[in-house]
């Protein structure tokens, strides 16, 4: 069976079936500006209605016009009080309006049929349908309204004052009796106003519910996007942490080997033992530095710990690092050659006199070049890219990837690759430049400074790549 209709009187119109909010959804209370608008409307309308009554009195449309105009104005003020707070208390205001209109019918049937009273009353009907917080109570209010309208019509049609007023007007056509014509007119007008007000109000309620569904859907989508982005960043950080861990593990293994050598040669060859201990000291300092970098990746004040975040995610690469050596600067020529094999004409060159670079630094430069070349293939129309590795007089080393194409218009990425580059540069106290070039094309350049502390380093990039020693530092 399908979902139960929320409104038995209008089952195909006001039902909550198909709504993700369910039948118990309550429309939020009106805003301050909406309540202020209702109050201002009453303050503006009442003087205009008073002017209308004065004009009606002047042309003598009513019997005993002065009394009828005065009473119509009084009842307009009474209903206007409910209009001022109609959206804040929609059902109570409708009950108040029904009671006031019923009393006005008893005291002066002529006054209750005027435009000002109809405007206020049917505005209360619309508001009850649009802002009623409980559909069940709203339907009960609709039933009470229908009963009161039936009673009001019967009372006005048979009121002596109305009958006398109608009979006093000559009927030039003579097709229908004047009293019968007036009765049909009052019945038709009442049915039309009541039905139209309730239907339009129900449409307003449904639109408000739909907007709330869209708002909640947008909130859920944003939360899902944030979660996916966070998990992607976390995955990249886990990979960086594993790579740095492998570098530190390499230092520790060197320390173990050198310490063992020093222990074995300490008695018979003090100089060799001292040299081994010196290398232990150098490697230990480098290991401490790398470990601090590792902790900088893992620690975050605004995010959960790595263990908690990855407990249910398959993000950690558990492959044996000894079977897959970490890449570095010496692997850049092979990377460029591999990219060229895919159809992109990538060229590589080395600028400056090569010198040893810490392993973690070489890894960060390699990963940044790898990401930049991948972005060229995904998002650029160019068929060529230039990768330059610069050694800057022993003070810094940088990798520069440029293309001269324009954006291909393909689906934009998440920006996480650029964020990863910036994090890698920050780990080493360096800087990264990512963006379009003034002459056209796109550029990714990462520069990392070389510290004066002893470091375990990798061999500089070599191979068939041309080397220039004279290019000026940009």
ABEGO torsion letter per residue (X at the ends): XBBBBABAABAAAABABGBAAEAABBBBBBBAAAAAAAAAAAAAAAAAAAAAAAAAAAAGABBGAAAAAAAAAAAAAAAAAAAAAAAABAAAAAAAAAAAAAAAAAABAAAAABAAAAAAAAAAAAAAAAABABAAAAAAAAAAAAAAAAAAAAAAAABAAAAAAAAABBBAAGABBAAAAAAAAAAAAAAAAAAAAAAAAAAAAAAAAAAAAAAAAAAAAAAAAAAAAAAAAAAAAAAAAAAAAAAAAAAAAAAAAAAAAAAAAAAABAAAAAAAAAAAAAAAAAAAAAAAAAAAAABBAABBBAAAAAAABBABBABBAAABBBBBAAAAAAAAAAAAAAGBBBBBBBBEBBBBBBAAAAAAAAAAAAAAAAAAAAABABABBBBBBBBBGGABBBBBBBBABBBAGBBBBAGAAAAAAAAAAAAAGBBBBBEBBAAEEBBBBBBBBBBABBBBBBBBBBEABBBBAABBBX
